[in-house]
Amino acid sequence: MSSLFPLSPSPVEEFNFAGHRLLVKRDDLLHPQFSGNKARKFAWFLEHDFPGVKRLIGHGSAQANSLYSMAALARLKGWHLQFYVDHISEHLRLNPCGNFKAALALGAELIELGAQARREGMNLESYLQQHLVPTLGQDCLFVPEGGRCGYAEYGVAALAREIAEYAATNGIAELKLMLPSGTGTTALFLNKYFAEQGLDIQVLTCALVGDDNYLKAQFAGLGAQERHFPTILSPGRKYHFGKCYREFFEIWLALEKTGTQFELLYDPLAWLLLLDYMDAHPDARVLYLHQGGLLGNESMLPRYVRKFPELAHAAGLSLER
């Protein structure tokens, strides 16, 4: 099957920010509905045939990027998406936005099971693995949360090849590739590819969902050898995933002035750490991987505007934006 990514390989752009010159890989431009990090991780399912499959099964949060990407995948493949979540807040039900709203528009069916899972002393993932997955028939395709599975290596390896070819074509002898990590699946498989090919491309990442040890455990859980682990950049303080921080909003607003929009959940910490890295390594050739996820800003930005109204006002932002 030929690729369904009309802009693949995604473009690489010169980028000037905070006194540094670097490159940005625009994976957010792969496809109007199916782009960024999740498009790469789900590429195996998009580009292969699954005779008899009618339902795609996934799980995560009601505003997860993976929810929208799986809804887009299901639409492209002619499947029905059933997506299990812990809960859907009343506010979100009454005011649908972001990934939740877009996934519903694509026909996704969201099912709340958090309360049932807690009654059995389980989290949602454990509950699904025990009670749902064993009951699925051959017409169902189950994908772990966020695409954290070996199948993700297929699409991530294609991305790695694009990056390697760009570096070779443009005479870049040593390249540092930066991206933030949730489960770390993309960062791991990128670094594994470069290591196995003997390429001088080093993947830099940072832990968003947990700490560095959590991220290393995620790498190991995918069966990776430690020599394939990416380099983890660590902040000097603890950040809680999904919480709004002034410095995150400040750097995001500064990035907005470049004319390229980034997302508000993962990118700000990655950019803060990358600027520190580039200050310490001024001669490094750096490429930042833009992993998309911009729909999530519809729900994140109002939170920042409410928490830091003075910064929003100075930037000309309001809740009516």
C-alpha positions in Angstrom: 0.0 0.0 0.0 1.4 3.4 -0.9 1.9 6.0 1.9 -1.1 8.0 2.9 1.1 10.9 4.1 0.8 13.4 1.3 3.7 15.5 2.7 5.9 12.7 3.7 8.8 13.3 4.3 7.7 16.2 6.4 9.6 19.4 5.8 12.5 20.7 7.8 12.7 24.4 8.5 15.4 26.8 9.7 14.4 28.2 13.0 15.7 31.2 15.0 14.8 31.4 18.6 16.3 33.0 21.8 19.5 33.7 20.0 20.0 30.2 18.6 19.8 28.9 15.1 18.4 25.4 14.8 16.2 23.2 12.7 12.6 22.1 13.2 11.2 18.9 11.7 7.5 19.7 10.9 5.8 16.4 11.6 2.7 18.4 12.4 2.3 18.9 8.7 2.1 15.3 7.7 -1.7 15.1 7.1 -4.7 17.4 8.0 -6.1 14.7 10.3 -3.4 12.2 10.9 -0.1 13.9 11.8 2.7 14.2 14.3 3.8 11.7 16.9 0.7 9.5 16.9 0.7 9.3 13.1 4.2 7.8 13.1 3.3 5.4 15.9 0.1 4.3 14.2 1.6 4.1 10.7 1.8 0.3 10.7 -2.0 0.1 11.2 -2.7 2.7 8.5 -0.5 1.2 5.9 -1.3 -2.5 6.3 -4.4 -4.5 5.6 -6.4 -6.1 8.5 -9.1 -8.3 6.8 -12.2 -8.7 8.9 -11.4 -5.9 11.4 -14.3 -3.6 12.0 -13.6 -2.0 15.4 -10.5 -0.2 16.7 -10.1 -0.3 20.5 -8.1 2.1 22.4 -7.9 3.8 25.8 -6.5 7.0 27.5 -7.8 10.3 28.6 -10.7 12.1 27.1 -8.4 14.8 25.8 -5.5 12.6 24.6 -3.8 13.3 21.3 -4.1 9.5 20.7 -7.9 9.7 20.9 -8.1 12.1 17.9 -5.4 10.2 16.0 -7.1 6.9 16.5 -10.4 8.5 15.4 -8.7 9.7 12.3 -7.1 6.3 11.7 -10.5 4.6 12.1 -12.1 7.0 9.6 -9.3 6.5 7.1 -9.6 2.7 7.5 -13.4 2.5 7.6 -13.4 1.2 11.2 -15.5 2.2 14.3 -13.4 3.5 17.2 -14.3 2.5 20.8 -12.1 4.5 23.2 -12.2 3.7 26.9 -11.6 6.5 29.4 -11.5 6.8 33.1 -14.1 9.5 33.1 -15.4 12.5 31.1 -15.8 15.7 33.1 -19.2 17.4 33.2 -17.6 20.6 32.0 -16.1 18.8 28.9 -19.5 17.1 28.2 -21.2 20.5 28.2 -18.3 22.3 26.5 -16.7 19.9 24.1 -13.4 21.1 22.7 -10.0 20.0 21.4 -9.2 16.3 20.8 -12.5 15.2 22.5 -14.7 17.3 20.2 -12.7 16.5 17.0 -12.8 12.7 17.8 -16.6 12.8 18.3 -16.9 14.6 15.0 -15.1 11.7 13.4 -17.5 9.2 14.9 -15.5 8.0 18.0 -17.4 6.3 20.8 -16.1 7.0 24.2 -16.9 4.7 27.1 -16.2 5.5 30.8 -15.0 2.6 32.9 -12.9 4.2 35.6 -15.5 3.7 38.3 -15.8 0.0 37.6 -12.1 -0.4 37.6 -11.7 1.3 40.9 -14.4 -0.9 42.5 -12.0 -3.8 41.7 -9.0 -2.0 42.9 -7.5 -1.5 39.4 -6.5 1.3 37.2 -8.2 1.5 33.8 -5.4 -0.2 31.8 -5.3 -3.2 34.2 -9.1 -3.5 34.1 -9.2 -3.5 30.3 -6.4 -6.1 30.1 -8.3 -8.4 32.5 -11.9 -7.9 31.5 -12.0 -6.5 27.9 -9.0 -7.7 25.9 -9.6 -11.5 26.4 -13.2 -11.0 25.1 -12.4 -9.2 21.8 -13.1 -11.1 18.6 -11.2 -11.2 15.4 -13.1 -8.2 14.2 -11.4 -6.0 16.8 -7.9 -4.4 16.8 -6.7 -3.3 20.3 -3.9 -0.7 20.5 -2.2 0.0 23.9 -2.5 3.5 25.3 -0.7 6.1 23.2 0.6 3.5 20.8 3.1 2.2 23.2 3.9 -1.1 21.5 6.3 -2.8 19.1 4.2 -1.9 16.1 5.2 1.8 16.6 8.7 1.0 15.5 7.6 0.7 11.9 6.5 4.3 11.5 9.2 5.7 13.8 11.9 4.0 11.8 10.5 5.7 8.7 10.8 9.0 10.5 14.4 8.1 11.5 15.2 7.4 7.9 13.9 10.8 6.8 16.0 12.5 9.4 19.1 10.5 8.5 18.7 11.3 4.8 18.2 15.0 5.6 21.4 15.1 7.6 23.4 13.2 4.9 22.0 15.4 2.1 22.9 18.6 4.0 26.3 17.5 5.1 25.5 17.5 8.8 28.1 15.2 10.4 26.8 15.3 13.9 23.1 16.0 14.8 21.3 16.3 18.1 17.6 15.5 17.8 15.3 16.8 20.6 11.8 15.7 21.4 9.7 15.5 24.7 8.5 12.1 25.9 5.4 10.7 27.5 6.0 6.9 27.3 9.2 7.5 25.4 8.3 5.2 22.6 9.2 7.6 19.7 12.4 8.7 21.3 13.5 5.2 22.0 12.8 3.8 18.5 14.5 6.8 16.9 17.6 6.4 18.9 17.6 2.6 18.4 17.5 3.1 14.6 20.4 5.6 14.6 22.5 3.4 16.9 21.9 0.3 14.8 22.8 2.1 11.6 25.9 3.5 13.1 24.8 7.1 12.6 26.1 10.0 14.6 22.7 11.3 15.5 22.0 11.5 19.2 18.4 11.7 20.5 17.8 14.0 23.4 14.5 13.8 25.4 12.9 14.7 28.7 10.4 13.0 30.9 6.9 14.6 31.1 4.6 12.0 32.6 7.0 10.7 35.3 10.6 11.2 36.4 13.7 9.9 34.6 13.5 6.5 36.2 9.9 6.1 35.0 11.0 6.9 31.5 13.9 4.4 31.6 11.4 1.8 32.8 9.2 2.6 29.8 12.2 2.1 27.5 13.0 -1.2 29.2 9.4 -2.3 29.0 9.6 -2.1 25.2 12.4 -4.7 25.3 15.1 -2.2 24.5 18.8 -2.6 25.4 20.2 0.2 27.6 22.7 1.1 24.8 19.6 2.1 22.7 18.2 4.5 25.4 18.1 8.2 24.4 19.8 10.8 26.5 17.5 12.2 29.1 17.7 15.9 29.9 16.6 16.6 33.4 15.1 19.9 34.8 16.3 21.3 38.1 12.9 21.0 39.7 9.9 18.7 39.8 7.1 19.4 37.4 3.7 17.7 37.6 2.3 16.5 34.3 -0.6 18.6 33.1 -0.1 21.4 35.6 0.3 25.0 34.4 3.6 26.7 35.1 4.4 30.3 34.5 7.7 29.5 32.7 5.9 27.1 30.4 3.5 29.8 29.4 6.2 32.3 29.0 8.3 30.2 26.6 5.2 29.1 24.7 4.2 32.8 24.2 7.8 33.5 23.0 7.6 30.6 20.6 4.3 32.0 19.2 6.2 35.1 18.0 8.2 33.0 15.6 5.1 32.2 13.6 5.2 28.5 14.3 2.8 27.2 16.9 3.8 24.5 19.4 1.6 22.6 21.8 1.2 23.5 25.5 1.4 20.2 27.3 4.8 18.7 26.2 6.7 21.3 24.2 7.4 24.0 26.8 9.5 21.9 29.1 11.4 20.4 26.2 12.2 23.9 24.8 13.3 25.2 28.3 15.7 22.2 28.5 16.8 22.5 24.9 17.8 26.2 25.4 19.9 25.3 28.4 21.5 22.5 26.3 22.3 24.8 23.4 23.7 27.4 25.8 26.1 24.8 27.1 26.8 23.4 23.6 26.8 26.4 21.3 28.4 24.5 18.4 25.8 21.7 18.4 23.7 21.2 15.3 20.2 20.7 16.7 16.9 19.6 15.2 13.7 19.8 17.2 10.9 17.3 16.3 7.5 19.1 16.1 5.2 16.2 17.1 1.9 18.0 16.5 -0.8 17.8 19.1 -2.0 21.3 18.5 -5.7 20.4 19.0 -4.9 20.0 22.7 -4.2 23.8 22.9 -8.0 24.4 22.7 -8.3 23.0 26.2 -4.9 23.9 27.6 -4.8 27.5 26.5 -7.9 28.6 28.5 -6.3 27.1 31.6 -3.2 29.2 31.2 -5.2 32.3 30.4 -7.2 31.9 33.6 -4.1 31.2 35.7 -1.8 33.9 34.3 -4.2 36.6 33.1 -1.4 39.3 33.2 0.7 37.3 30.8 -2.3 36.6 28.5 -3.3 40.2 28.5 0.2 41.4 27.6 0.1 38.9 24.7 -3.3 40.0 23.6 -5.0 36.7 24.5 -8.4 36.2 26.1 -10.8 33.4 26.8 -12.7 34.5 23.7 -9.8 33.9 21.4 
